[in-house]
Amino acid sequence: MDKTFANNLKRSCPTADSNNTVNMDIRSPNVFDNKYYVDLMNRQGLFTSDQDLYTDKRTRGIVTSFAVNQSLFFEKFVIGMIKMGQLNVLTGGQGEIRNRCDRRNKDKKVDIATVVEELEETFSALF
């Protein structure tokens, strides 16, 4: 991470229990554009998982392409949104919550109702 960026984050959130917030896109936080990818190229990604898009050689070219060509980013964004809109969302007991996001669960499905029930039980016990 860029040292100046890291120092600014430390000043914004000096303690672990801070309620302060920061913008994910430091260049143009209120504009929909490609500057998020420019941030990644400058080692100013807020989350490690985001910054890894640039540090990983498998995805670095995509980040670079979007950073230098806003029209390409907009074009690919539209295609991605259309594809996501065509996904069939599974609800109730049809779907599963993956233990690992990159692969399906091998054994049993973890359905949302079970997770919610477990959370409710945990919170009830605490309060």
DSSP file with accessible surface (Angstrom, degrees, kcal/mol):
  #  RESIDUE AA STRUCTURE BP1 BP2  ACC     N-H-->O    O-->H-N    N-H-->O    O-->H-N    TCO  KAPPA ALPHA  PHI   PSI    X-CA   Y-CA   Z-CA
    1    1 A M              0   0  106      0, 0.0    43,-0.2     0, 0.0    42,-0.1   0.000 360.0 360.0 360.0 139.4    0.0    0.0    0.0
    2    2 A D     >  -     0   0   39     41,-2.8     4,-2.7    40,-0.2     5,-0.2  -0.331 360.0-133.9 -55.8 132.2    1.2    3.5   -0.8
    3    3 A K  H  > S+     0   0  165      1,-0.2     4,-2.7     2,-0.2     5,-0.2   0.897 103.3  49.0 -62.5 -42.6    2.7    5.0    2.4
    4    4 A T  H  > S+     0   0   88      2,-0.2     4,-2.3     1,-0.2    -1,-0.2   0.935 113.0  48.2 -63.4 -43.2    1.0    8.4    2.1
    5    5 A F  H  > S+     0   0    9      2,-0.2     4,-2.2     1,-0.2    -2,-0.2   0.934 112.3  49.3 -61.1 -45.6   -2.4    6.6    1.5
    6    6 A A  H  X S+     0   0   20     -4,-2.7     4,-2.4     1,-0.2    -2,-0.2   0.919 110.6  49.9 -61.8 -43.3   -1.7    4.3    4.5
    7    7 A N  H  X S+     0   0   74     -4,-2.7     4,-2.0     1,-0.2    -1,-0.2   0.894 109.5  51.3 -63.7 -39.6   -0.8    7.3    6.7
    8    8 A N  H  X S+     0   0   68     -4,-2.3     4,-2.1     2,-0.2    -1,-0.2   0.897 109.7  50.4 -64.0 -39.1   -4.0    9.2    5.7
    9    9 A L  H  X S+     0   0   34     -4,-2.2     4,-2.6     2,-0.2    -2,-0.2   0.915 108.5  52.3 -64.4 -40.3   -6.1    6.1    6.6
   10   10 A K  H  < S+     0   0  140     -4,-2.4    -2,-0.2     1,-0.2    -1,-0.2   0.875 110.2  48.2 -64.4 -36.3   -4.4    5.8   10.0
   11   11 A R  H  < S+     0   0  167     -4,-2.0    -1,-0.2     1,-0.2    -2,-0.2   0.884 113.6  47.3 -69.6 -36.5   -5.2    9.5   10.7
   12   12 A S  H  < S+     0   0   48     -4,-2.1    -2,-0.2     1,-0.3    -1,-0.2   0.852 128.0  25.0 -72.0 -35.8   -8.8    8.9    9.6
   13   13 A C  S  < S+     0   0   50     -4,-2.6    -1,-0.3    -5,-0.2    -2,-0.1  -0.681  71.1 167.0-129.5  77.6   -9.2    5.7   11.6
   14   14 A P        +     0   0   91      0, 0.0     2,-0.3     0, 0.0    -1,-0.1   0.746  65.0  35.1 -70.9 -22.7   -6.7    6.0   14.5
   15   15 A T  S >  S-     0   0   77      1,-0.1     3,-1.6     0, 0.0     0, 0.0  -0.907  81.1-116.6-131.1 159.6   -8.2    3.1   16.6
   16   16 A A  T 3  S+     0   0  116     -2,-0.3    -1,-0.1     1,-0.3     0, 0.0   0.792 115.3  51.7 -64.1 -27.7   -9.8   -0.2   15.8
   17   17 A D  T 3  S+     0   0  131      2,-0.0    -1,-0.3    -3,-0.0     2,-0.1   0.246  81.1 131.5 -96.8  17.6  -13.1    0.9   17.4
   18   18 A S    <   -     0   0   32     -3,-1.6    -5,-0.1     1,-0.1    -6,-0.0  -0.367  48.2-155.3 -68.4 143.2  -13.3    4.1   15.4
   19   19 A N        +     0   0  154     -2,-0.1    -1,-0.1     2,-0.1    -6,-0.1   0.283  54.5 123.0 -99.3   7.6  -16.6    4.9   13.7
   20   20 A N        -     0   0   93     -8,-0.1     2,-0.3     1,-0.0    -8,-0.0  -0.288  47.7-151.0 -67.8 155.8  -15.0    7.1   11.1
   21   21 A T        -     0   0  128     -9,-0.0     2,-0.3     0, 0.0    -2,-0.1  -0.885   7.2-161.4-124.9 158.7  -15.5    6.3    7.4
   22   22 A V        -     0   0   47     -2,-0.3     2,-0.2    -9,-0.0     4,-0.0  -0.946  29.1-101.0-133.9 157.8  -13.4    6.8    4.3
   23   23 A N        -     0   0   96     -2,-0.3     3,-0.1     1,-0.1     0, 0.0  -0.567  17.1-144.8 -77.3 140.9  -14.1    6.9    0.6
   24   24 A M  S    S+     0   0   94     -2,-0.2     2,-0.6     1,-0.2    22,-0.4   0.775  96.2  48.3 -73.2 -27.1  -13.3    3.8   -1.4
   25   25 A D        -     0   0   21      1,-0.1    -1,-0.2    20,-0.1    11,-0.1  -0.930  67.1-177.4-116.8 105.3  -12.4    6.0   -4.4
   26   26 A I  S    S+     0   0   72     -2,-0.6    -1,-0.1    18,-0.3    10,-0.1   0.728  77.5  54.2 -79.1 -20.2  -10.1    8.8   -3.3
   27   27 A R  S    S+     0   0  103      1,-0.2    -1,-0.2     8,-0.1     9,-0.0   0.876 131.3   0.2 -81.9 -41.7   -9.9   10.5   -6.7
   28   28 A S    >   +     0   0   17      3,-0.1     3,-1.7     1,-0.1    -1,-0.2  -0.466  68.0 168.8-147.9  69.6  -13.6   10.9   -7.5
   29   29 A P  T 3  S+     0   0   55      0, 0.0    -5,-0.1     0, 0.0    -3,-0.1   0.723  80.2  43.1 -62.9 -20.7  -15.7    9.6   -4.7
   30   30 A N  T 3  S+     0   0  154      2,-0.0     2,-0.4    -5,-0.0    -2,-0.0   0.179 102.0  78.1-111.3  16.0  -19.0   11.1   -6.0
   31   31 A V  S <  S-     0   0   89     -3,-1.7     2,-0.9     2,-0.0     4,-0.1  -0.980  74.9-129.4-128.2 137.3  -18.6   10.2   -9.7
   32   32 A F        +     0   0  118     -2,-0.4     2,-0.2     2,-0.1    -2,-0.0  -0.771  63.6 113.7 -84.3 108.0  -19.1    7.0  -11.5
   33   33 A D  S    S-     0   0   21     -2,-0.9     3,-0.3    -5,-0.1    -5,-0.0  -0.801  79.2 -84.8-154.4-164.4  -15.9    6.6  -13.5
   34   34 A N  S >> S+     0   0    5     -2,-0.2     3,-1.3     1,-0.2     4,-1.0   0.310  87.0 107.1 -99.7   8.7  -12.8    4.5  -13.8
   35   35 A K  H 3>  +     0   0   72      1,-0.3     4,-2.7     2,-0.2    -1,-0.2   0.762  66.5  70.6 -65.9 -23.7  -10.7    6.2  -11.2
   36   36 A Y  H 3> S+     0   0   44     -3,-0.3     4,-1.8     1,-0.2    -1,-0.3   0.913 100.4  48.2 -55.2 -40.6  -11.1    3.3   -8.8
   37   37 A Y  H <> S+     0   0   40     -3,-1.3     4,-2.0     2,-0.2    -1,-0.2   0.846 107.5  54.2 -72.5 -32.2   -8.8    1.4  -11.1
   38   38 A V  H  X S+     0   0   32     -4,-1.0     4,-1.5     2,-0.2    -2,-0.2   0.919 106.1  54.0 -64.2 -41.7   -6.3    4.2  -11.2
   39   39 A D  H  <>S+     0   0    1     -4,-2.7     5,-2.8     1,-0.2     3,-0.3   0.922 107.1  50.8 -56.4 -45.3   -6.3    4.1   -7.4
   40   40 A L  H ><5S+     0   0    0     -4,-1.8     3,-1.8     1,-0.2     5,-0.2   0.908 107.1  52.7 -61.8 -41.2   -5.4    0.4   -7.6
   41   41 A M  H 3<5S+     0   0   59     -4,-2.0    -1,-0.2     1,-0.3    -2,-0.2   0.807 109.3  50.7 -63.9 -27.1   -2.5    1.1  -10.0
   42   42 A N  T 3<5S-     0   0   75     -4,-1.5    -1,-0.3    -3,-0.3    -2,-0.2   0.169 120.2-110.1 -95.7  16.5   -1.2    3.6   -7.5
   43   43 A R  T < 5S+     0   0  124     -3,-1.8   -41,-2.8   -42,-0.1    -3,-0.2   0.867  83.8 124.7  57.1  41.5   -1.4    1.1   -4.7
   44   44 A Q      < +     0   0   27     -5,-2.8     2,-0.4   -43,-0.2   -18,-0.3  -0.140  24.7 138.7-122.7  37.1   -4.3    3.0   -3.1
   45   45 A G        -     0   0    4     -5,-0.2   -20,-0.1    -6,-0.2     6,-0.1  -0.679  46.4-147.5 -81.6 133.8   -6.9    0.2   -2.9
   46   46 A L  S    S+     0   0   37     -2,-0.4     2,-0.4   -22,-0.4    -1,-0.1   0.888  81.1  47.2 -71.1 -38.0   -8.8    0.3    0.4
   47   47 A F  S  > S-     0   0   98      1,-0.1     4,-2.7   -23,-0.1     3,-0.4  -0.850  76.6-134.1-109.7 142.5   -9.2   -3.5    0.6
   48   48 A T  H  > S+     0   0  106     -2,-0.4     4,-2.6     1,-0.2     5,-0.2   0.898 108.6  56.4 -56.8 -41.9   -6.6   -6.1    0.1
   49   49 A S  H  4 S+     0   0   84      1,-0.2     4,-0.4     2,-0.2    -1,-0.2   0.867 110.3  44.8 -61.8 -35.2   -9.0   -8.1   -2.0
   50   50 A D  H >4 S+     0   0   30     -3,-0.4     3,-1.6     2,-0.2     4,-0.5   0.939 112.2  50.3 -71.7 -46.6   -9.4   -5.1   -4.3
   51   51 A Q  H >X S+     0   0   22     -4,-2.7     4,-1.9     1,-0.3     3,-1.6   0.854 100.1  66.6 -62.2 -31.1   -5.7   -4.3   -4.4
   52   52 A D  H 3X S+     0   0   77     -4,-2.6     4,-2.3     1,-0.3    -1,-0.3   0.755  85.2  71.6 -62.2 -22.7   -5.0   -7.9   -5.3
   53   53 A L  H <4 S+     0   0   63     -3,-1.6    10,-0.3    -4,-0.4    -1,-0.3   0.845 108.3  34.8 -61.2 -30.7   -6.8   -7.3   -8.6
   54   54 A Y  H <4 S+     0   0   36     -3,-1.6    -2,-0.2    -4,-0.5    -1,-0.2   0.826 117.6  50.2 -91.4 -36.3   -3.8   -5.3   -9.6
   55   55 A T  H  < S+     0   0   79     -4,-1.9     2,-0.5     4,-0.1    -2,-0.2   0.790  93.6  84.2 -75.7 -24.1   -1.0   -7.2   -7.9
   56   56 A D  S >X S-     0   0   46     -4,-2.3     4,-1.7    -5,-0.2     3,-1.5  -0.671  74.7-145.2 -81.4 124.1   -2.2  -10.6   -9.3
   57   57 A K  T 34 S+     0   0  188     -2,-0.5     4,-0.5     1,-0.3    -1,-0.1   0.762  95.8  64.7 -62.2 -22.4   -0.7  -11.1  -12.8
   58   58 A R  T 34 S+     0   0  199      1,-0.2    -1,-0.3     2,-0.1     4,-0.1   0.789 118.2  22.4 -72.1 -25.7   -3.9  -12.9  -13.9
   59   59 A T  T X> S+     0   0   40     -3,-1.5     4,-1.9    -7,-0.2     3,-0.5   0.474  95.6  94.9-119.5  -3.7   -6.1   -9.7  -13.5
   60   60 A R  H 3X S+     0   0  110     -4,-1.7     4,-2.8     1,-0.2     5,-0.2   0.888  83.3  55.8 -58.2 -40.8   -3.5   -6.9  -13.7
   61   61 A G  H 3> S+     0   0   45     -4,-0.5     4,-2.6     1,-0.2    -1,-0.2   0.874 105.7  51.4 -62.3 -36.2   -4.2   -6.4  -17.4
   62   62 A I  H <> S+     0   0   91     -3,-0.5     4,-2.5     2,-0.2     5,-0.2   0.944 111.0  47.6 -65.1 -47.3   -7.9   -5.9  -16.8
   63   63 A V  H  X S+     0   0    3     -4,-1.9     4,-2.5   -10,-0.3    -2,-0.2   0.943 113.7  47.8 -59.0 -46.8   -7.2   -3.2  -14.1
   64   64 A T  H  X S+     0   0   44     -4,-2.8     4,-2.2     1,-0.2     5,-0.2   0.926 110.9  51.2 -61.6 -44.6   -4.7   -1.5  -16.4
   65   65 A S  H  X S+     0   0   51     -4,-2.6     4,-1.2     1,-0.2     8,-0.2   0.912 113.4  44.4 -59.6 -44.1   -7.1   -1.5  -19.3
   66   66 A F  H  < S+     0   0   28     -4,-2.5     7,-0.3     1,-0.2    -1,-0.2   0.863 111.6  54.2 -70.2 -34.0  -10.0    0.0  -17.3
   67   67 A A  H  < S+     0   0   11     -4,-2.5     3,-0.2    -5,-0.2    -2,-0.2   0.885 116.7  35.6 -67.9 -36.7   -7.6    2.6  -15.7
   68   68 A V  H  < S+     0   0  109     -4,-2.2     2,-0.3     1,-0.2    -1,-0.2   0.598 121.5  45.8 -94.9  -9.4   -6.4    3.9  -19.0
   69   69 A N     X  +     0   0   71     -4,-1.2     4,-2.0    -5,-0.2     3,-0.3  -0.765  54.8 177.4-139.2  89.8   -9.7    3.6  -21.0
   70   70 A Q  H  > S+     0   0   69     -2,-0.3     4,-2.7     1,-0.2     5,-0.2   0.868  84.5  57.7 -61.8 -35.9  -12.8    4.8  -19.3
   71   71 A S  H  > S+     0   0   88      1,-0.2     4,-2.5     2,-0.2    -1,-0.2   0.909 105.9  49.9 -61.7 -41.2  -15.0    4.0  -22.3
   72   72 A L  H  > S+     0   0   42     -3,-0.3     4,-2.8     2,-0.2     5,-0.3   0.924 109.9  51.2 -62.4 -43.8  -13.8    0.3  -22.2
   73   73 A F  H  X S+     0   0   14     -4,-2.0     4,-2.6    -7,-0.3    -2,-0.2   0.944 111.4  47.3 -58.0 -47.9  -14.7    0.2  -18.5
   74   74 A F  H  X S+     0   0   69     -4,-2.7     4,-2.3     1,-0.2    -1,-0.2   0.924 112.3  50.4 -60.3 -43.4  -18.2    1.6  -19.2
   75   75 A E  H  X S+     0   0  108     -4,-2.5     4,-2.0     1,-0.2    -2,-0.2   0.945 114.3  42.9 -60.6 -48.3  -18.7   -0.9  -22.0
   76   76 A K  H  X S+     0   0  100     -4,-2.8     4,-2.5     1,-0.2    -1,-0.2   0.845 110.7  56.7 -69.6 -32.3  -17.7   -3.9  -19.9
   77   77 A F  H  X S+     0   0   83     -4,-2.6     4,-2.6    -5,-0.3    -1,-0.2   0.935 106.8  48.9 -63.2 -45.5  -19.7   -2.6  -16.9
   78   78 A V  H  X S+     0   0   80     -4,-2.3     4,-2.4     2,-0.2    -2,-0.2   0.938 111.6  49.2 -59.9 -45.6  -22.8   -2.5  -19.0
   79   79 A I  H  X S+     0   0   69     -4,-2.0     4,-2.4     1,-0.2    -1,-0.2   0.928 111.8  49.3 -60.9 -43.6  -22.2   -6.1  -20.3
   80   80 A G  H  X S+     0   0   30     -4,-2.5     4,-2.5     1,-0.2    -1,-0.2   0.902 110.4  49.8 -62.9 -41.7  -21.6   -7.3  -16.7
   81   81 A M  H  X S+     0   0   92     -4,-2.6     4,-2.1     2,-0.2    -1,-0.2   0.902 110.4  50.3 -65.8 -39.7  -24.8   -5.7  -15.4
   82   82 A I  H  X S+     0   0   96     -4,-2.4     4,-0.8    -5,-0.2    -2,-0.2   0.942 111.5  48.4 -62.9 -45.2  -26.8   -7.3  -18.2
   83   83 A K  H >< S+     0   0  138     -4,-2.4     3,-0.9     1,-0.2     4,-0.4   0.915 110.9  50.1 -62.1 -43.0  -25.3  -10.7  -17.5
   84   84 A M  H >< S+     0   0  120     -4,-2.5     3,-1.3     1,-0.3    -1,-0.2   0.882 106.3  56.6 -63.8 -35.3  -26.1  -10.3  -13.7
   85   85 A G  H 3< S+     0   0   67     -4,-2.1    -1,-0.3     1,-0.2    -2,-0.2   0.702 103.7  54.9 -68.4 -17.7  -29.6   -9.3  -14.5
   86   86 A Q  T << S+     0   0  139     -3,-0.9    -1,-0.2    -4,-0.8    -2,-0.2   0.468  82.6 111.7 -94.7  -2.3  -30.0  -12.6  -16.4
   87   87 A L  S <  S-     0   0  118     -3,-1.3     2,-0.8    -4,-0.4    -3,-0.0  -0.457  70.8-125.5 -71.1 142.1  -29.0  -14.8  -13.5
   88   88 A N        -     0   0  151     -2,-0.1     2,-0.4     2,-0.0    -1,-0.1  -0.811  25.1-141.6 -88.0 115.2  -31.7  -16.9  -12.0
   89   89 A V        -     0   0  121     -2,-0.8     2,-0.4     6,-0.0     6,-0.0  -0.640   8.8-142.0 -81.1 128.9  -31.7  -16.1   -8.3
   90   90 A L        -     0   0  105     -2,-0.4     2,-0.3     6,-0.1     6,-0.1  -0.774  23.6-172.9 -91.0 133.9  -32.3  -19.1   -6.0
   91   91 A T    >   -     0   0   92     -2,-0.4     3,-2.1     4,-0.1     4,-0.2  -0.802  44.0  -2.5-123.6 166.7  -34.4  -18.5   -3.0
   92   92 A G  G >  S-     0   0   51     -2,-0.3     3,-0.6     1,-0.3    20,-0.4  -0.275 130.4 -13.4  58.4-132.9  -35.5  -20.4    0.1
   93   93 A G  G 3  S+     0   0   64      1,-0.2    -1,-0.3    18,-0.1    16,-0.1   0.442 123.0  80.4 -82.8   1.0  -34.2  -23.9    0.2
   94   94 A Q  G <  S+     0   0  116     -3,-2.1    -1,-0.2     2,-0.0    -2,-0.2   0.834  89.8  52.6 -75.6 -33.6  -33.1  -23.9   -3.5
   95   95 A G    <   -     0   0   13     -3,-0.6     2,-0.3    -4,-0.2    -4,-0.1  -0.201  69.6-144.9 -95.3-173.8  -29.9  -22.0   -3.0
   96   96 A E        -     0   0   48     15,-0.1     2,-0.6    13,-0.1    15,-0.2  -0.993  15.4-127.2-149.1 153.5  -26.9  -22.5   -0.8
   97   97 A I        -     0   0   64     13,-2.7    13,-0.4    -2,-0.3     2,-0.2  -0.922  37.3-130.1-100.0 120.9  -24.4  -20.3    1.1
   98   98 A R        -     0   0  106     -2,-0.6     3,-0.2     1,-0.2     6,-0.1  -0.512   8.7-149.2 -77.2 138.6  -21.0  -21.4    0.1
   99   99 A N  S    S+     0   0  126      1,-0.3     2,-0.4    -2,-0.2    -1,-0.2   0.822  99.1  27.1 -69.2 -33.6  -18.4  -22.2    2.7
  100  100 A R  B >  S-A  103   0A 128      3,-0.5     3,-1.6     1,-0.1    -1,-0.3  -0.999  80.3-142.5-127.8 128.8  -15.8  -21.0    0.2
  101  101 A C  T 3  S+     0   0  119     -2,-0.4    -1,-0.1     1,-0.3    -3,-0.1   0.727  96.4  59.7 -66.6 -19.6  -16.9  -18.5   -2.4
  102  102 A D  T 3  S+     0   0   92      1,-0.1     2,-0.3     2,-0.0    -1,-0.3   0.436 110.9  30.8 -91.9   2.4  -14.9  -20.1   -5.2
  103  103 A R  B <  S-A  100   0A 121     -3,-1.6    -3,-0.5     0, 0.0    -4,-0.1  -0.997  81.6-102.0-156.5 154.6  -16.5  -23.5   -5.1
  104  104 A R        -     0   0  170     -2,-0.3     2,-0.2     1,-0.1    -2,-0.0  -0.397  48.8 -96.5 -70.8 153.0  -19.7  -25.3   -4.3
  105  105 A N        -     0   0   25      1,-0.1    -1,-0.1    -2,-0.1    -7,-0.0  -0.474  29.5-153.1 -68.8 138.9  -20.2  -27.1   -1.0
  106  106 A K  S    S+     0   0  191     -2,-0.2    -1,-0.1    -3,-0.1     3,-0.1   0.906  78.8  28.2 -79.6 -45.5  -19.4  -30.8   -1.4
  107  107 A D  S    S-     0   0  159      1,-0.3     2,-0.3     0, 0.0    -2,-0.0   0.873 119.0  -4.6 -86.7 -94.0  -21.5  -32.2    1.4
  108  108 A K        -     0   0  155      1,-0.0    -1,-0.3   -12,-0.0     2,-0.2  -0.714  68.3-110.8-107.7 155.5  -24.7  -30.5    2.5
  109  109 A K        -     0   0  118     -2,-0.3     2,-0.7    -3,-0.1   -13,-0.1  -0.555  20.4-142.0 -78.9 145.0  -26.2  -27.2    1.5
  110  110 A V        -     0   0   32    -13,-0.4   -13,-2.7    -2,-0.2     2,-0.2  -0.934  23.8-158.5-106.3 108.6  -26.2  -24.4    4.0
  111  111 A D     >  -     0   0   47     -2,-0.7     4,-1.6   -15,-0.2     3,-0.4  -0.592  24.6-118.6 -93.3 157.7  -29.4  -22.6    3.5
  112  112 A I  H  > S+     0   0   92    -20,-0.4     4,-2.7     1,-0.2     5,-0.2   0.845 110.2  61.0 -62.1 -34.8  -30.1  -19.0    4.6
  113  113 A A  H  > S+     0   0   47      1,-0.2     4,-2.6     2,-0.2    -1,-0.2   0.919 104.7  48.8 -61.1 -42.4  -32.9  -20.0    7.0
  114  114 A T  H  > S+     0   0   45     -3,-0.4     4,-2.4     2,-0.2    -1,-0.2   0.925 111.7  49.0 -63.2 -43.9  -30.4  -22.0    9.0
  115  115 A V  H  X S+     0   0   39     -4,-1.6     4,-2.4     2,-0.2    -2,-0.2   0.936 112.2  48.0 -62.5 -44.9  -27.9  -19.2    9.1
  116  116 A V  H  X S+     0   0   63     -4,-2.7     4,-2.8     1,-0.2    -2,-0.2   0.932 111.3  50.9 -63.2 -43.9  -30.5  -16.7   10.2
  117  117 A E  H  X S+     0   0  104     -4,-2.6     4,-2.4    -5,-0.2    -1,-0.2   0.923 110.5  49.0 -60.2 -43.4  -31.8  -19.0   12.9
  118  118 A E  H  X S+     0   0  108     -4,-2.4     4,-2.3     1,-0.2    -1,-0.2   0.907 111.8  48.8 -64.0 -40.6  -28.3  -19.6   14.3
  119  119 A L  H  X S+     0   0   89     -4,-2.4     4,-2.8     2,-0.2     5,-0.3   0.917 110.2  51.3 -64.8 -42.5  -27.7  -15.8   14.3
  120  120 A E  H  X S+     0   0  117     -4,-2.8     4,-2.5     1,-0.2    -2,-0.2   0.922 110.8  48.6 -60.8 -42.1  -31.0  -15.2   16.1
  121  121 A E  H  X S+     0   0  133     -4,-2.4     4,-2.1     2,-0.2    -1,-0.2   0.919 112.1  49.2 -63.9 -42.3  -30.1  -17.8   18.7
  122  122 A T  H  X S+     0   0   78     -4,-2.3     4,-1.6     1,-0.2    -2,-0.2   0.944 113.9  44.6 -63.2 -46.3  -26.6  -16.2   19.2
  123  123 A F  H  X S+     0   0  113     -4,-2.8     4,-2.1     1,-0.2    -1,-0.2   0.881 110.8  54.4 -68.1 -36.6  -28.0  -12.7   19.6
  124  124 A S  H  < S+     0   0   91     -4,-2.5    -1,-0.2    -5,-0.3    -2,-0.2   0.906 108.4  50.0 -61.5 -40.9  -30.8  -13.9   21.9
  125  125 A A  H  < S+     0   0   88     -4,-2.1    -1,-0.2     1,-0.2    -2,-0.2   0.844 112.1  48.1 -67.4 -33.0  -28.2  -15.5   24.2
  126  126 A L  H  <        0   0  118     -4,-1.6    -2,-0.2    -5,-0.2    -1,-0.2   0.830 360.0 360.0 -75.7 -34.3  -26.1  -12.3   24.2
  127  127 A F     <        0   0  199     -4,-2.1    -1,-0.2    -5,-0.1    -2,-0.1   0.144 360.0 360.0-113.4 360.0  -28.9   -9.9   25.0
